[in-house]
Structure formats: structure tokens, C-alpha cells
Amino acid sequence: MERKGDSGAVSGAVPWVNRLSLRVAGWRGSGAMADGGGRWGRRTVLRRTALLAGGAALGVAGTAQSTWIADRRLPLAGGPASATLGNRYQQVGAGAVEVSWGVRTTERLIALTFDDGPRPQWTPMVLDTLAEHAVPATFFLVGERARRHAALVRGRLAGHEVGNHSWAHHDLARMDAAAAYDDLRRSHDAIVAATGTAPRLLRPPWGHLGGAVLHAAARLDYRLVLWTLQMVEGEFPHDPAGHARRIVADVQPGTILLAHDVGTEQRLVALRGLPDLIAGLRARGYTFVTVSQLLHRAAVV
């Protein structure tokens, strides 16, 4: 249900395509259409684009730098209500939001991220492992779970970072702008109450992006964060060490790695292999940082 690989989000390392700036504006224009999760194939991905208020349409803005993504699906999804209520006029104002799924850097840096928590057993297991190995991470919390399980994270996130992962893990890209904002605002407040920290990052459920998500993120002054690489537990059943070796081999400088601190028995493969993954990446000269630290260290291109 919560597996990211089926959503169309970028799940492999794409070090040369790592940031998309979207300008949110209440006007219409022409542009390349992105359907609800269909394959883009070898289409040009524009670093700077204009978001049309009527839906998830992308148009060229300014001096765009482009490149190719071969046989991948860009994480743009949602129905016709992605920014407005169908054809009904809705005042959305203007703003801008940046989407990142990795950075360009020559430094061997990696940001480890965990989605969907907090949950009993799972989140404490992750926090214990990270504390034992002195590894910082970024936790994208579900607001309803943060409210219900606040005791699991209260006082345990020093050195870590928190982000917003929606109120109840519903598809924000299928909501209108007002509903998406209300969902994220509610989650934001719950995360602040549980952790004492205001999130500045947003990762929408399944990585789905639509106009509503972008407008809400801009209103909350969030930076949208996806991922470069994700755990592949299903390929290594009952083999935590083998799974760790696979991920270690695939990591490149500037990677944002997606993991989960909640889920099925299968996901325990990744969590049980965390010590091997940490040791393997450190042996390759990698330093663990939070997402915000990684974005701050990105090379200017």
C-alpha cells in the first residue's frame, strides 16, 4: 500500500538530474502535459518550469536547462483537481517551490530518510540503531501517527531532522488546493506538538506531485523532497546483509536514500541490515547528513 516504487517516483540514482524548480502562478499558458503517472520516456525534463493553475501541466520558464531521463517516470500525478476544483475558478495567488531528489556534489555525502512513522517497535528500532552508530537521518512523519505516538519520538530526535509526510498518508495530488493545504497544516501542527520542531521539508505520500501539493507547499514555505534511491527489500528476502551490499554499491555522492520505519515483515530486511549498510558506506568514504545539510552542500550548477 505504501510502497514507493510503484508510484512513478524516481527510484534509481540519477545524479545529473536532481532538482526541479516550479513557479506556482494563477495564470494559464501552454506547455508539455504530464498525465497522471504515465511514462515520460525520453522527454526533456526542465529544471525551471511554470505550473499552470488548471492542473499538472508544465511550461518553459526563463532560461531552462534540460536533460534526459531514459525509461523513467517523473513523479507527477493526480487527477483534474490537482490545483483547482475542475473548471471552477479558484484564486490561488502566486509563489514558488523547489523539488529536490538528490544533489550534485563531489563530496561523498548521503542523506538517509525514513517515511511513514512513527510506529511502535519500528521507529524505536531505527532510532536505537542510528544512535549506536552516530548517524543523523531525516524522518518524514505522518501527522496523525505523530500525534498518537508522540512519546516514541519526544526527546529522541536530537541530531535528526523532521519533515511532513501528510496527515494520514492520503494522496494529496488528488485533492484540491484548499484540502491539500488543510491536510498539511494539520500534520504540521501535530509534528510541532510531538517534536517541538517545525518541519521545513515535505515529502508527499508515494512521491505524488500535483498542482494542489505544490500550492500547499508554497503556502507553508516547504521544500519538496523526493529521493534518488530506495530500499529494495523484496529482492532480498531474509538476506539483510545482501540487501545492504546492494544499496551500498548503488549509492552515489549526493544520494537521498528512501527507507521506512513502518510496514510489513519484508521491510525488516532493510532495518536489520542498517548496521551493515552504515559500515559499508563509511568504508566507501561516505558521511551521513540530514537532507537539509545535503541540500546546503550542493554544488552550484
C-alpha positions in Angstrom: 0.0 0.0 0.0 2.8 2.4 0.9 5.5 1.0 -1.5 7.1 3.9 -3.3 8.4 2.0 -6.3 5.0 1.6 -7.8 4.2 5.3 -7.7 6.3 6.5 -10.6 8.8 8.2 -8.4 12.4 8.2 -9.3 13.8 5.1 -7.5 17.3 4.8 -9.1 20.3 7.0 -8.9 20.0 9.9 -11.3 22.9 12.2 -10.2 22.7 14.6 -13.1 19.0 15.3 -12.8 18.4 16.4 -9.2 16.3 19.5 -8.9 13.2 20.9 -10.4 12.0 24.5 -9.6 8.3 25.1 -10.0 6.8 28.5 -10.1 3.2 28.5 -8.8 1.1 31.1 -10.6 -2.6 31.8 -11.2 -2.5 32.1 -14.9 -2.7 29.8 -17.9 -0.3 29.1 -20.7 1.0 26.3 -23.0 3.3 23.5 -22.0 4.1 19.8 -22.1 1.4 17.9 -20.5 2.2 15.3 -17.8 -0.6 12.8 -17.3 -1.5 11.0 -14.0 1.6 8.8 -13.7 2.0 7.9 -17.4 5.5 7.2 -18.7 7.5 10.2 -19.9 10.2 8.0 -21.6 12.9 10.1 -23.2 11.3 13.5 -22.7 13.1 16.6 -21.7 12.9 17.4 -18.0 13.1 21.2 -17.4 14.9 22.5 -14.4 12.8 25.6 -14.3 9.2 25.4 -15.3 5.9 27.2 -14.8 3.0 25.4 -13.2 -0.4 26.0 -14.7 -3.2 26.5 -12.2 -5.6 24.3 -14.1 -3.6 21.1 -13.4 -0.3 19.3 -13.6 0.9 21.0 -16.8 4.5 22.1 -17.2 5.6 25.0 -19.4 9.0 26.5 -20.0 10.0 29.5 -17.9 13.1 31.6 -18.4 16.4 30.1 -19.5 15.6 26.4 -18.8 18.4 23.9 -18.6 17.2 20.5 -19.8 18.5 16.9 -19.8 17.2 13.4 -20.5 15.7 10.7 -18.2 15.5 7.4 -20.1 12.8 4.9 -19.3 11.8 6.6 -16.1 8.6 8.0 -14.8 8.6 11.5 -13.4 6.7 11.7 -10.1 3.9 13.9 -11.3 0.5 12.5 -10.6 -3.1 13.4 -9.7 -6.5 13.9 -11.3 -8.0 17.1 -12.8 -8.4 18.6 -9.3 -4.6 18.8 -8.9 -4.8 22.6 -8.5 -8.4 23.7 -8.7 -11.9 22.3 -8.4 -12.3 21.2 -12.0 -13.1 24.2 -14.2 -14.4 26.3 -11.3 -12.3 29.5 -10.9 -10.2 29.4 -7.8 -7.9 32.2 -6.6 -4.6 30.6 -5.9 -2.2 33.6 -5.9 1.4 33.1 -6.7 4.5 31.6 -5.2 7.4 29.2 -5.9 8.5 25.9 -4.6 11.6 23.7 -5.3 11.6 20.0 -5.7 14.8 18.0 -5.0 15.6 14.3 -5.2 19.3 14.5 -4.8 22.2 16.9 -5.3 25.2 17.4 -7.5 28.3 17.2 -5.4 31.7 15.7 -5.5 31.6 15.1 -1.7 30.7 11.6 -0.6 27.6 12.7 1.2 24.3 10.7 1.7 21.0 11.6 3.4 19.2 8.7 4.9 15.4 9.3 5.2 12.6 7.3 6.8 8.9 7.7 5.8 5.5 6.8 7.4 6.3 6.8 11.1 6.3 7.0 14.0 5.2 3.5 14.9 5.8 1.3 18.0 8.6 -1.2 17.6 9.7 0.1 14.2 10.7 3.7 15.0 12.5 2.9 18.3 14.5 0.2 16.5 15.6 2.7 13.8 16.4 5.3 16.4 18.4 2.9 18.5 20.5 1.8 15.5 21.2 5.4 14.4 22.2 6.4 17.9 24.5 3.4 18.3 26.3 4.3 15.0 26.0 8.1 15.5 24.2 8.6 12.2 21.8 11.5 11.6 18.7 11.0 9.5 15.6 12.8 8.3 12.2 11.4 9.4 9.1 12.3 7.3 6.4 11.9 9.8 2.7 11.2 9.3 0.9 13.8 11.4 -1.9 11.5 12.7 0.8 9.0 13.8 3.0 11.7 15.3 0.0 12.8 17.5 -0.9 9.2 18.5 2.7 8.1 19.2 4.3 11.3 20.3 6.1 9.6 23.2 8.1 7.4 20.7 9.9 10.4 19.3 9.7 13.1 22.0 13.3 13.8 23.2 14.8 11.3 20.8 15.3 13.3 17.7 18.3 15.4 18.7 20.7 15.5 15.7 18.0 14.3 13.4 15.6 16.2 11.1 11.8 16.0 10.7 9.7 16.6 7.6 6.0 16.5 6.8 4.5 13.4 5.2 0.8 14.4 5.3 -1.8 13.9 8.0 -3.0 10.4 7.2 -1.0 9.2 4.1 -3.7 10.1 1.6 -2.9 11.1 -2.0 -2.5 14.8 -1.8 -2.2 15.1 -5.6 -5.9 14.1 -5.9 -7.1 16.9 -3.6 -7.9 20.4 -4.4 -5.6 23.2 -3.2 -7.6 24.0 -0.1 -7.9 20.4 1.0 -4.2 19.7 0.5 -3.3 22.8 2.5 -5.6 21.8 5.3 -4.2 18.3 5.4 -0.6 19.5 5.5 -1.3 22.3 8.0 -2.9 19.8 10.4 0.0 17.5 10.1 2.5 20.3 10.5 0.9 21.4 13.8 0.8 17.7 15.1 4.5 17.3 14.3 5.4 20.5 16.1 3.4 19.4 19.1 5.1 16.0 19.2 8.7 17.0 18.4 9.0 20.7 19.3 10.3 21.3 15.8 8.6 22.9 12.8 9.2 20.9 9.7 10.6 22.7 6.7 10.5 19.8 4.3 7.7 18.0 2.6 7.6 14.5 1.0 4.1 13.8 -0.3 2.8 10.2 0.1 4.2 8.0 -2.7 6.1 11.0 -4.0 2.9 12.1 -5.9 3.1 15.7 -7.1 0.2 17.7 -8.4 -0.8 21.4 -8.5 -2.5 21.2 -5.1 0.6 19.8 -3.5 2.8 22.5 -5.0 0.4 25.3 -4.0 0.1 24.0 -0.4 3.9 23.5 -0.1 4.5 27.1 -1.3 2.0 28.5 1.2 3.7 26.6 4.1 7.2 27.6 2.8 8.2 24.0 2.4 10.8 22.5 0.2 9.7 19.3 -1.6 12.0 16.3 -1.2 11.7 13.1 -3.1 14.5 10.5 -3.4 17.4 9.2 -5.5 17.4 5.6 -4.4 15.2 3.4 -2.3 15.5 0.2 -0.4 14.6 -2.9 -2.4 13.7 -5.4 0.4 11.6 -7.5 -1.9 14.7 -8.6 -3.9 16.5 -9.8 -0.8 14.0 -11.8 1.4 15.7 -13.0 4.6 19.0 -11.5 3.5 19.7 -8.2 5.3 23.5 -8.3 4.5 22.9 -8.9 0.8 20.4 -6.1 0.7 22.9 -3.8 2.4 25.6 -4.7 -0.1 23.3 -3.9 -3.0 22.4 -0.4 -1.6 26.0 0.4 -0.8 27.0 -0.4 -4.3 24.3 1.8 -5.8 24.9 4.9 -3.8 26.5 7.9 -5.4 27.6 11.3 -4.0 24.5 13.4 -3.2 22.1 10.5 -2.8 18.8 10.8 -0.9 18.0 7.3 0.3 14.4 6.3 1.0 13.6 3.8 3.8 10.6 3.2 6.0 10.2 2.9 9.8 6.8 1.2 9.4 5.5 -1.5 7.1 5.3 -5.3 6.5 7.7 -8.0 7.7 9.5 -7.7 4.4 10.8 -4.2 5.3 12.6 -5.6 8.4 15.2 -6.8 5.9 16.4 -3.2 5.4 16.2 -2.3 9.0 18.1 -5.3 10.2 20.7 -4.6 7.6 21.2 -1.0 8.7 24.4 -1.6 10.6 25.9 -3.3 7.6 24.7 -0.5 5.3 26.2 2.2 7.5 29.5 0.3 7.8 29.7 -0.3 4.1 29.1 3.3 3.1 31.6 4.6 5.7 34.1 2.1 4.2 33.5 3.8 0.9 34.2 7.2 2.5 30.6 8.4 2.8 29.4 10.8 5.5 25.8 10.7 6.7 24.0 14.1 6.8 20.4 15.3 7.1 18.5 16.3 3.9 18.8 20.0 4.7 22.5 19.6 5.3 22.9 17.8 2.0 20.9 20.4 0.1 23.0 23.2 1.7 26.2 21.4 0.5 25.0 21.0 -3.1 27.3 22.2 -5.8 26.2 25.3 -7.7 25.5 24.4 -11.3 
